[in-house]
Amino acid sequence: MKVARFVLKIVGWSLALAAAICCVVAYWDKLSDGLSGLKDKAAERRAHCHCPSEFDDYADWDE
């Protein structure tokens, strides 16, 4: 009986993993659009940040 439970657990986990993989494959285009949108928003935030560069301190050395 213990062997049957172990086999059923393995089958259950395998089916759950297969279902998760199918969901990722089915919605891949929506997932990639969402991730690229997050990437673009992060780039915009970095572009709007007017933080001084660490090299601005040494700008007068060349003059």
Backbone hydrogen bonds, N-H to C=O, Kabsch-Sander energy under -0.5 kcal/mol:
donor,donor_aa,acceptor,acceptor_aa,energy
5,R,1,M,-2.0
6,F,2,K,-2.3
7,V,3,V,-2.6
8,L,4,A,-2.5
9,K,5,R,-2.3
10,I,6,F,-2.1
11,V,7,V,-2.5
12,G,8,L,-2.5
13,W,9,K,-2.7
14,S,10,I,-2.2
15,L,11,V,-2.4
16,A,12,G,-2.3
17,L,13,W,-2.4
18,A,14,S,-2.5
19,A,15,L,-2.3
20,A,16,A,-2.1
21,I,17,L,-2.4
22,C,18,A,-2.3
23,C,19,A,-2.2
24,V,20,A,-2.1
25,V,21,I,-2.4
26,A,22,C,-2.6
27,Y,23,C,-2.1
28,W,25,V,-1.0
31,L,27,Y,-2.5
32,S,28,W,-2.7
33,D,29,D,-2.0
34,G,30,K,-2.2
35,L,31,L,-2.3
36,S,32,S,-2.3
37,G,33,D,-2.1
38,L,34,G,-2.0
39,K,35,L,-2.1
40,D,36,S,-2.4
41,K,37,G,-2.2
42,A,38,L,-2.2
43,A,39,K,-2.0
44,E,40,D,-2.2
45,R,41,K,-2.1
46,R,42,A,-2.0
47,A,43,A,-1.9
48,H,44,E,-2.0
49,C,45,R,-0.8
50,H,48,H,-0.6
56,D,53,S,-1.1
58,Y,55,F,-1.1
59,A,56,D,-1.3
61,W,58,Y,-1.2
62,D,59,A,-0.6
